[in-house]
Every structure is written in structure tokens, then in C-alpha cells.
Amino acid sequence: MINLASDNVVGASRPVLEALLAANDGVAAPYGTDPFTAKATALLSEVFEREVQNFMVATGTGANALALAALTPPWGAVFCHAESHVMDDECGAPEMFTDGAKIVGVPGLNGKMTIDALEEQLARFGKGVVKSVQPSALSISQVTEAGTVYSLDEIRAFTALAKKHGLKTHLDGARFANAMLSLGCSAAEMTWKAGIDVVTFGASKNGCLACEAVIFFDPALAENFQYRRKRGGHTLSKGRLLGAQMIGYLENDHWIKNATHANAMAQKLANGLKQIAGARLPWSVDANEVFVVIPQAAQKALDEGEIRAAPWSSNCVPDGFKIGADEAFLRFVTSFATKADEIDMVLATLSGRRAAAE
Ligand SMILES: *Cc1c(COP(=O)(O)O)cnc(C)c1O
């Protein structure tokens, strides 16, 4: 079986597991007051080229929801893409952890908000108007839900508009490394240098077992976060196990190697798909996600060949991109563990070469 439905169908990578095993021996102080967590924070400060406040949690939903809670009062509004994870895939956790702030969807094709649409949404909620929620935060997904990546100019334009309106800014980096490599920039350039205040630094999808870091650049914003995380049930008593995962993830550029491989596998798949008659890609393949429309017969060949992709639907395909009733819309996600052979097999199956050979 080949499963490319998501990058969370794989386990953790070896160096992460080895770092966990190494940290498992002996004793360490609990609740993140241990040397492993301190080392992880030091490594993250190196990655971001400045001292950061680092709060690790076990899930991306927890990281996003807690981060947003630090940026908005309960009567605030958080703006994000209309199909973002925060909006659609977190079961109301951002609403719950913010004590009921309003999450406002901003439309835009190709998984990206547009500046005009954000301005339009901001205009709905008057500053100081008692009957309006108060605009408080902007959350940008990088990689986006469409597998696209915002350019640095785009991020800067959004954060500039956000700052003009007094909003704090969050980056949902569930696939942080994949996006950074796609842009060929540094972690600093994609975040604080581009006006981002708080980052969900995703690590689970790219090699960890269960580890994401909420990264603050301004200590004042992080002031009460330790209480928020504990109250939210995300402070691990054996906190060193989060620290150890992050160490295994960052040391020796392991995270970079993993994401480089995942992105390359996605390019290989996309390039192959472009050669297959009847396969159409709605979006550019910027990182490690490939979305494709294929004839239903090809979908059947995948099923019979035990190849899994995720059925998808979206409102943000380009204008004029129609999906026929006899077609299937699928998402393939590559990871550090994806093998070139697997991509070859997917392509052979979709092109009918596999059936011909069997
Ligand atoms: C996977 C993902 C998350 C985190 O999801 P969890 O399942 O809670 O770890 C957050 N944002 C995006 C865009 C994601 O793809």
C-alpha cells in the first residue's frame, strides 16, 4: 500500500526517535524546566537568529489555538483565509481557547487571502463600535491549504496592513520548513523580519512524533503564555520529551533535509502528472502538497492499486477551473519518508502503464 493522503500517515523519523531514546535515560526536571527543553529553545533561537520565547505543545491545533488566544481578547476578531485550518479543521479550538473570539474568513483563490478581501473584512468591524467585535489578529497559513506558499512580499503586505489596523500577526507554520525551503529564505526572513509576531513552528508533519513550538519574538506577548498552556492542558509533565524531539529535529539540519526531500518528491510527482493526459493541477506545487484532478477511471486504478490520496474539495480553485462529474479531485502529500519508487508507481498507475505491465 502507498499512502500519500497526508504527511501525518507516517511515523517519526529515526534521528527524532534516537533523540527521544537518549533523553529517556535518567531523570530530568518536569514541566519543561529541564535541560532538553532549554537546549531546544537555544537551537530555535539560532534558527530564528534572535532570542525567542519557545512553548512546545503536542499538536498543531493546540499551538494555533493557544497562540491566537495570546493575541486577541474574547471580544476580538481573528482574520484568516476562509478555508484555513484555523477556520475549518480545528473543531472550534481557536474559538474555545480565545474564550469566544470571532474567527473571520477572508476569501481568496489558490489558498491565499487577498489584500482587498482582508480590507473588506476589516471594514465590517468598526474600531470602538460597541456592537462590533474588535479586529485583533491576522493568521497566515504557510504552506497554505492549497499547497501554495506566500512570497515574502505578500507576507510583508499583509503584516503591514495588519499593523496599520493594530492587529497582531500569527503564522501557522504546520509545514514551516517546506515553505521556507520553497522560498529559499531564512526562518527569520519568513517571520519576524516580515512582520510576524507569533509562529506555530510545526515539526510533527516533518519528522517529529508529536511536537510543535509556539514561538514568540516579543517577550511581552508571551508574558502569561505559560499559564495559558497549562490551563489548556498542553503542558507535558515529562516536558523533556518535547525538548528531545525538537533537538533531534533541528540538529544536523535534519529538519531541512527532511523537508528538502519531501518538496523534491512533490516536484517529481507534479512533473510526472503534467505528462499524463487528463490530469490537471489547479494550483502551483510550491512545497510538499500536490492537488490534481483526474478522470474517475484513473481514481479507480489508484484504488485497485492500493494507492491512497485524500479526496478534496475547494472553493478557491482558479476562476474557470471546472471539475467534471466524471472527475476526482485529490490531494497527495509527500513527506520525509516518501520514496521515489512510490512516486513512480503512482505515475505508472495513473498513466495506465502499470496495468499494461501486469
Ligand atoms: C496539520 C495542520 C495543522 C496542525 O494540525 P494537528 O492535526 O492539530 O496537529 C495546522 N495547520 C495546518 C495548515 C495543518 O495542515
PDBQT file of the ligand as one rigid body, heavy atoms in Angstrom, charges set to zero:
ROOT
HETATM    1  C1  LIG A 401      -1.752  19.727  10.075  1.00  0.00    +0.000 C 
HETATM    2  C2  LIG A 401      -2.007  21.179  10.192  1.00  0.00    +0.000 A 
HETATM    3  C3  LIG A 401      -2.104  21.789  11.439  1.00  0.00    +0.000 A 
HETATM    4  C4  LIG A 401      -1.991  21.038  12.748  1.00  0.00    +0.000 C 
HETATM    5  O1  LIG A 401      -2.893  20.031  12.882  1.00  0.00    +0.000 OA
HETATM    6  P1  LIG A 401      -2.929  18.988  14.091  1.00  0.00    +0.000 P 
HETATM    7  O2  LIG A 401      -3.610  17.824  13.489  1.00  0.00    +0.000 OA
HETATM    8  O3  LIG A 401      -3.714  19.604  15.166  1.00  0.00    +0.000 OA
HETATM    9  O4  LIG A 401      -1.533  18.719  14.517  1.00  0.00    +0.000 OA
HETATM   10  C5  LIG A 401      -2.264  23.164  11.479  1.00  0.00    +0.000 A 
HETATM   11  N1  LIG A 401      -2.361  23.889  10.349  1.00  0.00    +0.000 NA
HETATM   12  C6  LIG A 401      -2.283  23.336   9.135  1.00  0.00    +0.000 A 
HETATM   13  C7  LIG A 401      -2.348  24.203   7.929  1.00  0.00    +0.000 C 
HETATM   14  C8  LIG A 401      -2.122  21.962   9.011  1.00  0.00    +0.000 A 
HETATM   15  O5  LIG A 401      -2.042  21.408   7.798  1.00  0.00    +0.000 OA
ENDROOT
TORSDOF 0
